[in-house]
């Protein structure tokens, strides 16, 4: 099985490092517009910076739309369910 070192693919390695850092930074979605604007701005900048890395755009889209947005919708749904089941003391 063939493999490469980071020195052989420095641009791809740079993308992976920065992509992972952003994934960790934005892993827990927030409910405000500022969060989503920051996600958009930072991942767009990353995509632009590494436009020669063929997998960059697909990985970014997968993280945002298949992971982050899905978790956000699940969290939002759970929060709404909790609000609907809260009973106030009499």
LUMNUSE-663752 format. One record per residue: x, y, z of N, C-alpha, C in turn. Coordinates in steps of 0.2 Angstrom, whole numbers, padded with zeros to 4 digits, always signed. Layout:
XYZXYZXYZ/...
//
This chain:
+0004-0006+0000+0000+0000+0000+0005+0006+0000/+0003+0011-0005+0007+0017-0005+0005+0022+0000/+0009+0026+0002+0007+0031+0006+0012+0037+0005/+0010+0043+0008+0014+0049+0007+0016+0052+0014/+0021+0056+0014+0022+0060+0020+0019+0067+0019/+0019+0071+0025+0016+0078+0024+0021+0082+0020/+0027+0080+0020+0032+0084+0016+0031+0084+0009/+0028+0078+0007+0026+0077+0000+0020+0080-0003/+0015+0082+0002+0009+0085+0000+0008+0091+0005/+0012+0096+0005+0012+0101+0010+0005+0105+0010/+0003+0106+0004-0004+0110+0003-0010+0106+0006/-0010+0100+0004-0015+0096+0007-0015+0095+0014/-0009+0094+0017-0008+0094+0024-0010+0100+0028/-0008+0106+0025-0010+0112+0027-0018+0113+0028/-0021+0111+0022-0028+0111+0022-0031+0107+0028/-0029+0100+0029-0031+0096+0034-0030+0099+0041/-0024+0102+0042-0023+0105+0049-0028+0111+0050/-0029+0115+0045-0033+0121+0046-0041+0118+0046/-0042+0114+0042-0049+0111+0042-0051+0108+0049/-0046+0104+0052-0048+0101+0058-0048+0106+0064/-0044+0111+0063-0045+0116+0069-0051+0120+0068/-0054+0121+0062-0061+0124+0062-0066+0120+0064/-0065+0113+0062-0071+0108+0064-0071+0108+0072/-0065+0108+0075-0065+0108+0083-0068+0115+0085/-0067+0120+0082-0069+0127+0084-0077+0127+0084/-0079+0125+0079-0087+0126+0078-0091+0119+0079/-0088+0114+0082-0091+0108+0083-0098+0108+0087/-0098+0113+0091-0105+0113+0095-0108+0119+0092/-0114+0118+0088-0117+0123+0085-0121+0128+0090/-0121+0134+0088-0125+0139+0093-0131+0142+0089/-0135+0145+0093-0142+0147+0090-0142+0154+0087/-0136+0158+0087-0136+0164+0085-0133+0165+0078/-0135+0171+0075-0133+0172+0068-0126+0173+0067/-0123+0176+0073-0116+0178+0073-0112+0171+0072/-0114+0166+0075-0110+0159+0075-0110+0157+0067/-0116+0157+0064-0117+0155+0057-0113+0159+0052/-0113+0166+0054-0109+0170+0049-0102+0169+0050/-0099+0167+0056-0092+0166+0057-0091+0159+0053/-0095+0154+0054-0094+0148+0051-0093+0149+0043/-0098+0153+0040-0098+0154+0033-0091+0158+0031/-0090+0163+0035-0084+0167+0033-0077+0163+0034/-0076+0159+0039-0070+0156+0040-0069+0150+0035/-0075+0146+0034-0074+0140+0029-0074+0143+0022/-0077+0148+0021-0076+0151+0014-0069+0153+0013/-0066+0156+0018-0059+0158+0017-0054+0152+0016/-0056+0147+0020-0052+0141+0019-0053+0138+0013/-0059+0138+0010-0060+0135+0003-0056+0139-0002/-0056+0145-0001-0053+0150-0006-0045+0149-0006/-0043+0148+0000-0035+0147+0001-0033+0141-0002/-0037+0136-0001-0035+0129-0003-0039+0127-0009/-0040+0131-0014-0044+0129-0020-0041+0124-0024/-0034+0123-0024-0030+0118-0027-0031+0111-0024/-0033+0111-0018-0034+0104-0015-0041+0102-0017/-0041+0097-0021-0047+0095-0024-0053+0092-0019/-0051+0090-0013-0056+0087-0009-0058+0093-0004/-0055+0098-0004-0057+0104+0001-0064+0106+0001/-0067+0107-0005-0074+0110-0005-0078+0104-0003/-0078+0098-0005-0082+0093-0003-0082+0091+0005/-0076+0092+0008-0075+0090+0015-0078+0096+0019/-0077+0102+0016-0080+0108+0020-0088+0107+0020/-0091+0106+0014-0098+0105+0013-0101+0100+0017/-0097+0094+0017-0099+0088+0021-0100+0090+0029/-0094+0094+0031-0094+0095+0038-0100+0100+0040/-0101+0105+0036-0106+0110+0037-0113+0107+0036/-0115+0104+0031-0122+0102+0029-0123+0095+0032/-0119+0091+0032-0120+0084+0034-0119+0083+0041/-0115+0087+0044-0114+0086+0051-0116+0092+0056/-0113+0098+0055-0115+0103+0059-0122+0105+0059/-0125+0106+0053-0132+0108+0052-0136+0103+0055/-0135+0096+0054-0139+0091+0056-0139+0091+0064/-0133+0092+0067-0133+0092+0074-0136+0098+0077/-0136+0104+0073-0140+0110+0075-0147+0109+0076/-0150+0106+0070-0157+0104+0070-0159+0099+0075/-0155+0095+0077-0156+0090+0082-0157+0093+0089/-0152+0098+0090-0151+0101+0096-0158+0106+0097/-0159+0109+0092-0165+0114+0092-0172+0110+0093/-0172+0104+0090-0178+0100+0091-0179+0098+0098/-0173+0095+0101-0173+0093+0108-0175+0099+0113/-0172+0105+0111-0174+0111+0115-0181+0112+0115/-0184+0112+0109-0191+0113+0109-0195+0108+0112/-0193+0102+0112-0197+0096+0115-0196+0097+0123/-0191+0099+0125-0190+0101+0133-0194+0107+0135/-0195+0112+0131-0199+0117+0132-0206+0115+0132/-0208+0111+0128-0215+0108+0128-0217+0104+0134/-0212+0101+0137-0214+0096+0142-0213+0099+0149/-0210+0105+0149-0209+0109+0156-0216+0110+0159/-0217+0108+0165-0223+0110+0169-0221+0115+0174/-0225+0120+0175-0224+0125+0180-0227+0123+0187/-0224+0124+0192-0227+0123+0199-0233+0127+0200/-0238+0124+0203-0244+0128+0205-0244+0131+0211/
//
